[in-house]
Amino acid sequence: NLSDNMDPFIMSDGRLLFASRHRTMLRPELLGCISLFGINIDGADYALFHADKSRKIKCMPCTTSKGLVVYIESDKLRWDRAGSVGSTLLQRPLHSYRQITQESDGLFHSPSPLPDGSLLVSRRSLNDADTYGVYRLDPSPQDALRYSGKCEKIFDSPDYHDIQAKILHPRPEPDGRSSVVTEKDPNGKLYCLDVYISDLAKPEWMPRGTAKRLRVLEGYPDIHTSDGSRDRTAPVVQRRILGEIDIEQDGSFNIEIPANTPIELQTLDSDGMALRSCGWIWAKNHEPRGCIGCHEDGELTPENVLVKAVTNPSIKLNLPVKQRRTVDFRRDVMPIISKKCIQCHGKADSNFYLADGSSADADKEAGFNRSYESLLTSSEKSGYGKYVHPGRARTSPLTWHIFGRNTSRPWDDTFSEQNVPQMPPTESMALTADEKRTFIEWIDMGALWNGIPDIDDLKESKQDSGGVN
């Protein structure tokens, strides 16, 4: 995975339940979220376990003998990740959220199951006036919306934080799980039944034929800082393109991808703009991974149909590393601006100022120039630039002016049918189709200033920094 994983718990069916941070998401409202995921112990079938409908931080999960999944939840990341106690049903984890405690009950930490269905849990006050003590928590139902939450003190040493208490007792051995994973195969397969099966409020928002192509992106984990150490804190992971394919008329696709590689899927419209993007997924060696649709409800059963894509061999998207393309501002976008945009926007009184990209105009420390800073100027909406929304070309005002229309979709909060002036005006040199595509790909892939370096350059950088990996 590209992010930090924590708090593993083996469930009775042999799957691993754990918490994972969303640092790689392009949606700004999800940066810093911690959610619950499930995975087989061979690394296959990684999937979201509990939907993001409760607090944005969920961690320290466990399951009870009564079929309840219990975890710590909060909207604020505290030093110890403490919060309230939330729950979901093991049989319906996506859509059965219930509160067990509320913030007024104090802060909780490290729940652990007891044989009778209750929990050991650590608890302290909201104001940090005391230390954690160990309590027995009753998660039995109280009403349709929450559980009892009754606490009974077991042990409390006032001089220490008492956390991570567990009872030593016999328990059934978790089920074994068969595996198709074999390291002899360097690739895995990924197929989708129908991208039009989705979680959109209105299916007519994306009628059949809207999604034309599929863009497959690789997440690049080994970005290094100036001193040669790995940078795992950046909110946006750099991406490079593994390939694009046509989506079948029935909405299906079937691809072969490099195993153990973080993959992001983007469905594209006729202009090449991402309609919807998934979170990071991967396939293990020889694993055939499948999904029903695009952000579909994982608790629903798909129709029993044979889709077009799986009747044909998988399309291979396993390019050699050196052929995996990235798009950045410095190398790809700035030359277009210098050639086509400076004529109007190189003037101080223009709507937004674009410089010519000369070294004198660049910030020596960050390497940014005035053009990049102008396009990414902060807006009133948190996480978005005034003209560019990283990860969403379709909602970016820059894109609207390039195409002469608001390219947002009905499910976007920027959607409008209001006319937008086209840029450049008729008397100026128009952008070619390839130049428009460069702008779209740059934004959809994160609107980064500097893309992934060439592999040979990266090796030289590591040697110069003492060979740090």
Disulfide bonds with the S-S distance in Angstrom:
none
